[in-house]
């Protein structure tokens, strides 16, 4: 019983969403005049009860570099998550994303990106993709920002059970809204992604996310994150569903 409780608490505090669709909007750093920004965390937990153990490792890094004119942004996200017991892995995944953002006007940005991710517990165990598109700033007020984005993606997916590779042309669109409460400095962000195949819209992915973050000090903040994702493949393959609630502390520079 104690071992089961240990697993439960470990998953609650160290588990990141196992969906292969990742919300880049929640990772962006809204620091208009700062040329370099960094956020990172490293989590480790090991429990052993009479030889029955649970090991949890979680690491995340987000970095952003801007040009001198602040119109060009290079943005990187990386993470690795492992939750392992003697008998099985509850999670074993990694994710890397590199994105270039070029400001054309206050309304229009152009973006290009590459991404690699792996999760051995999902139907699609590995995904590599590259894409490019536009990002539009629909609302830009003191406490409110709303963005819409649309991009083309070329992806290579690997099925876990058979090792078969799929080569797809996919569209990616999203709507993201952020509101900053001035008195509490609480930032609230909601985002919805929709990513269908061009040739077969029934094969699509959806991600809905709500995020709240409030600074405690100049470099430390507390955050809450809820994800729900759904991947529909075809009538012959089982769909992937995932939901996740995460509470944590974030260190930033």
HUSULMO-V916285 format. One record per residue. N is the residue number from 0. RES is the residue in one letter. SS is DSSP state (H for helix, E for strand, C for the rest). PSI is psi in degrees with one decimal (999 if undefined). OMEGA is omega in whole degrees, 0 to 359 (none if undefined). Layout:
BEGIN
{{N;RES;SS;PSI;OMEGA} {N;RES;SS;PSI;OMEGA}}
END
This chain:
BEGIN
{{0;X;C;-43.4;179} {1;X;H;-36.8;180} {2;X;H;-40.1;179} {3;X;H;-40.8;177} {4;X;H;-38.3;178} {5;X;H;-42.6;178} {6;X;H;-43.8;182} {7;X;H;-47.3;181} {8;X;H;-35.3;178} {9;X;H;-46.5;179} {10;X;H;-38.5;182} {11;X;H;-41.9;187} {12;X;H;-18.9;185} {13;X;H;-6.2;186} {14;X;C;126.9;171} {15;X;C;155.4;183} {16;X;C;131.7;183} {17;X;C;8.8;179} {18;X;C;147.0;179} {19;X;C;-10.3;176} {20;X;C;120.0;187} {21;X;C;135.8;182} {22;X;C;101.4;179} {23;X;C;-29.9;182} {24;X;H;-38.4;182} {25;X;H;-16.6;182} {26;X;H;-14.7;182} {27;X;C;148.6;181} {28;X;C;110.8;182} {29;X;C;71.7;180} {30;X;C;88.2;193} {31;X;C;-37.5;186} {32;X;C;9.3;180} {33;X;C;124.3;185} {34;X;C;-27.5;178} {35;X;E;133.5;178} {36;X;E;147.7;183} {37;X;E;135.9;171} {38;X;E;138.2;180} {39;X;E;155.2;172} {40;X;E;153.4;178} {41;X;E;124.5;183} {42;X;E;136.3;180} {43;X;E;135.4;177} {44;X;E;133.6;176} {45;X;E;126.9;179} {46;X;E;133.7;179} {47;X;E;118.6;177} {48;X;E;101.8;179} {49;X;C;41.5;177} {50;X;C;-12.9;176} {51;X;E;113.7;188} {52;X;E;160.1;171} {53;X;E;127.0;180} {54;X;E;130.3;179} {55;X;E;128.1;177} {56;X;E;131.2;177} {57;X;E;127.5;179} {58;X;E;139.7;180} {59;X;E;142.8;173} {60;X;E;135.9;176} {61;X;E;126.9;182} {62;X;E;146.5;181} {63;X;E;132.3;178} {64;X;E;131.4;178} {65;X;E;151.8;176} {66;X;C;170.9;181} {67;X;C;-35.6;180} {68;X;C;1.1;177} {69;X;C;15.8;181} {70;X;C;-11.6;181} {71;X;E;131.3;184} {72;X;E;131.2;171} {73;X;E;126.3;192} {74;X;E;129.0;182} {75;X;E;137.9;174} {76;X;E;135.4;175} {77;X;E;141.7;175} {78;X;E;156.7;175} {79;X;E;134.6;182} {80;X;E;130.6;180} {81;X;E;127.7;171} {82;X;E;111.4;189} {83;X;E;138.6;171} {84;X;E;-177.2;181} {85;X;C;-33.5;187} {86;X;C;-28.7;185} {87;X;C;165.8;172} {88;X;E;128.4;174} {89;X;E;-26.4;174} {90;X;E;141.6;175} {91;X;E;97.5;188} {92;X;E;155.5;171} {93;X;E;162.8;185} {94;X;E;132.1;176} {95;X;E;134.8;182} {96;X;E;128.4;177} {97;X;E;129.1;186} {98;X;E;140.1;176} {99;X;E;129.6;182} {100;X;E;127.6;182} {101;X;E;119.2;180} {102;X;E;118.3;177} {103;X;C;-50.9;174} {104;X;C;178.1;176} {105;X;C;-23.7;182} {106;X;C;-33.5;191} {107;X;E;132.4;170} {108;X;E;148.9;171} {109;X;E;142.3;183} {110;X;E;146.4;172} {111;X;E;147.5;186} {112;X;E;156.2;171} {113;X;E;153.7;185} {114;X;E;143.5;173} {115;X;E;133.2;179} {116;X;E;152.3;183} {117;X;E;134.2;176} {118;X;E;109.4;187} {119;X;C;-7.2;184} {120;X;C;0.2;181} {121;X;C;165.0;178} {122;X;C;-47.5;173} {123;X;E;104.3;187} {124;X;E;-26.1;182} {125;X;E;140.3;179} {126;X;E;129.8;171} {127;X;E;137.2;181} {128;X;E;157.2;173} {129;X;E;144.6;183} {130;X;E;171.6;178} {131;X;E;149.8;180} {132;X;E;-159.2;183} {133;X;E;155.2;176} {134;X;E;122.7;185} {135;X;E;131.6;176} {136;X;E;102.1;184} {137;X;E;-37.5;180} {138;X;E;131.4;177} {139;X;E;91.0;178} {140;X;C;178.3;185} {141;X;C;-42.2;184} {142;X;C;-0.6;186} {143;X;E;134.1;174} {144;X;E;136.1;178} {145;X;E;129.3;181} {146;X;E;148.1;170} {147;X;E;137.0;180} {148;X;E;149.8;176} {149;X;E;136.2;184} {150;X;E;155.5;170} {151;X;E;139.4;178} {152;X;E;138.8;168} {153;X;E;124.9;186} {154;X;E;150.1;174} {155;X;E;117.0;183} {156;X;E;143.9;179} {157;X;E;125.4;178} {158;X;E;132.6;184} {159;X;C;-44.1;188} {160;X;C;-40.4;187} {161;X;C;-17.6;185} {162;X;C;4.1;180} {163;X;C;142.7;178} {164;X;E;137.0;179} {165;X;E;134.7;181} {166;X;E;113.6;190} {167;X;E;149.0;169} {168;X;E;119.4;189} {169;X;E;145.8;174} {170;X;E;145.5;177} {171;X;E;121.1;177} {172;X;E;150.6;180} {173;X;E;156.8;172} {174;X;E;126.6;184} {175;X;E;134.4;180} {176;X;E;135.3;179} {177;X;E;135.5;175} {178;X;E;130.6;179} {179;X;E;119.1;177} {180;X;E;116.9;189} {181;X;C;-35.3;185} {182;X;C;-41.7;183} {183;X;C;-10.9;185} {184;X;C;23.8;176} {185;X;E;127.7;176} {186;X;E;129.5;180} {187;X;E;127.4;182} {188;X;E;133.0;174} {189;X;E;135.2;184} {190;X;E;141.4;174} {191;X;E;126.2;176} {192;X;E;148.4;172} {193;X;E;123.6;186} {194;X;E;89.3;177} {195;X;E;158.8;168} {196;X;E;146.7;177} {197;X;C;-38.1;186} {198;X;C;-14.4;186} {199;X;C;91.7;189} {200;X;C;-21.9;178} {201;X;C;-22.6;172} {202;X;C;101.5;186} {203;X;E;165.2;176} {204;X;E;143.5;179} {205;X;E;135.7;174} {206;X;E;129.1;174} {207;X;E;131.5;183} {208;X;E;140.7;172} {209;X;E;132.4;181} {210;X;E;136.3;175} {211;X;E;133.1;181} {212;X;E;134.2;180} {213;X;E;127.7;181} {214;X;E;140.3;174} {215;X;C;-39.2;176} {216;X;C;-171.7;179} {217;X;C;-23.5;183} {218;X;C;-2.1;185} {219;X;E;133.2;180} {220;X;E;159.2;176} {221;X;E;141.8;185} {222;X;E;155.7;174} {223;X;E;136.1;185} {224;X;E;128.2;175} {225;X;E;129.0;179} {226;X;E;140.9;166} {227;X;E;128.0;181} {228;X;E;151.6;180} {229;X;E;129.9;177} {230;X;E;119.1;177} {231;X;E;122.8;185} {232;X;C;-66.4;178} {233;X;C;179.9;180} {234;X;C;-14.1;182} {235;X;C;-4.1;181} {236;X;C;145.2;179} {237;X;C;137.3;180} {238;X;C;153.6;176} {239;X;E;133.4;175} {240;X;E;145.3;180} {241;X;E;138.0;172} {242;X;E;151.2;188} {243;X;E;136.6;173} {244;X;E;126.8;184} {245;X;E;131.1;174} {246;X;E;138.8;182} {247;X;E;177.6;176} {248;X;E;142.4;182} {249;X;E;132.1;175} {250;X;E;135.7;182} {251;X;E;155.4;176} {252;X;C;999;none}}
END
